[in-house]
C-alpha cells in the first residue's frame, strides 16, 4: 500500500489502567496514538500507531486501521521539526522497498516467536 497519505493531528490518547480483570498479562499502561489519515480519494480512516522501528537514521511508524485491524498497515517516516513529530508518506521507491522488507522480517520473526 504505497500511497501518498495525508495525516491529521493526534485525535485522542487513551490510557488503560490494568487491574485484576485485565487479560493482557502485563502490569503497565497502554497508550494508543490515533491519527486521522486521508487517502488519495479523500477517504478518512482512524489509524492506530502499532509499531515503530529505525533504519538508516530514520524512524518509521506502522499504522493499522482502528476499525479493521486485519487490513494491511501503512508505514510512514517520522520527522521532527521544532520538537514536533510529523508523519510523512514515503515516496522514494528504494526507501519504501527497504522499510517494507525490514518490517516484513520483524513481523515474520515475531510470528515465529509466538
C-alpha positions as CSV (number, residue, x, y, z in Angstrom):
1,X,0.0,0.0,0.0
2,X,2.4,2.7,-1.2
3,X,0.3,5.8,-1.4
4,X,0.8,9.4,-0.6
5,X,-1.3,9.9,2.5
6,X,-2.0,13.0,4.5
7,X,-2.3,12.8,8.2
8,X,-4.2,14.6,10.9
9,X,-3.3,15.6,14.4
10,X,-3.5,13.0,17.2
11,X,-7.2,12.6,17.6
12,X,-7.1,11.2,21.1
13,X,-4.9,9.5,23.5
14,X,-6.3,6.7,25.6
15,X,-4.6,5.2,28.6
16,X,-5.8,1.9,30.0
17,X,-5.0,1.2,33.6
18,X,-4.6,-2.5,34.2
19,X,-6.5,-4.2,37.0
20,X,-7.3,-7.6,38.3
21,X,-9.8,-8.1,35.4
22,X,-7.3,-7.1,32.7
23,X,-6.4,-10.1,30.5
24,X,-3.3,-8.8,28.8
25,X,-1.0,-10.3,31.4
26,X,1.1,-7.1,31.7
27,X,1.4,-4.7,34.5
28,X,1.8,-1.4,32.6
29,X,-0.2,1.3,30.8
30,X,-1.2,1.1,27.2
31,X,-1.1,4.4,25.3
32,X,-3.0,4.5,22.0
33,X,-2.0,7.1,19.4
34,X,-4.9,7.6,17.0
35,X,-4.5,9.6,13.7
36,X,-7.0,10.6,11.1
37,X,-5.5,9.6,7.7
38,X,-6.9,10.5,4.4
39,X,-6.0,8.6,1.2
40,X,-5.8,10.0,-2.3
41,X,-9.6,9.7,-2.7
42,X,-10.2,11.8,0.5
43,X,-11.5,8.8,2.4
44,X,-10.6,9.3,6.1
45,X,-9.7,6.4,8.4
46,X,-8.8,6.3,12.1
47,X,-5.3,4.7,12.2
48,X,-3.5,3.5,15.3
49,X,0.3,3.5,15.6
50,X,1.2,-0.1,16.5
51,X,4.9,-0.3,15.9
52,X,8.0,1.9,15.3
53,X,11.4,0.9,14.1
54,X,14.6,2.6,12.9
55,X,16.6,2.3,9.6
56,X,19.4,4.4,8.2
57,X,19.0,7.2,10.8
58,X,15.2,7.5,10.2
59,X,12.3,6.3,12.4
60,X,9.3,4.7,10.9
61,X,5.8,4.1,12.2
62,X,3.4,1.3,11.3
63,X,-0.3,2.3,11.5
64,X,-3.3,0.0,11.3
65,X,-6.9,0.9,10.6
66,X,-8.5,1.1,14.0
67,X,-11.8,-0.3,12.7
68,X,-10.2,-3.0,10.6
69,X,-7.0,-4.2,12.3
70,X,-6.7,-7.2,9.9
71,X,-6.3,-4.8,6.9
72,X,-2.9,-4.0,5.6
73,X,-1.0,-1.5,7.6
74,X,0.6,1.7,6.3
75,X,4.2,2.8,7.0
76,X,5.2,6.4,7.5
77,X,8.5,8.1,8.2
78,X,8.5,10.1,11.4
79,X,10.2,13.5,11.0
80,X,10.8,16.1,13.8
81,X,10.8,19.8,13.4
82,X,10.8,22.3,16.3
83,X,10.2,19.5,18.8
84,X,7.1,18.4,17.0
85,X,6.8,15.0,15.2
86,X,5.2,14.6,11.8
87,X,4.2,11.5,9.8
88,X,5.5,11.7,6.3
89,X,4.5,9.5,3.4
90,X,7.3,7.5,1.8
91,X,7.6,8.5,-1.9
92,X,11.0,7.1,-2.8
93,X,10.7,3.5,-4.2
94,X,14.1,2.4,-2.8
95,X,13.3,3.6,0.7
96,X,9.8,2.0,0.5
97,X,11.3,-1.3,-0.6
98,X,13.9,-1.2,2.2
99,X,11.5,-0.3,5.1
100,X,8.8,-2.8,4.0
101,X,11.4,-5.6,3.8
102,X,12.6,-4.6,7.3
103,X,9.0,-4.6,8.7
104,X,8.2,-7.9,7.0
105,X,11.2,-9.5,8.6
106,X,10.3,-8.1,12.0
107,X,6.7,-9.4,11.6
108,X,7.9,-12.8,10.5
109,X,10.3,-13.1,13.5
110,X,7.6,-12.1,15.9
111,X,5.1,-14.6,14.4
112,X,7.7,-17.4,14.7
113,X,8.2,-16.5,18.4
114,X,4.5,-17.0,19.2
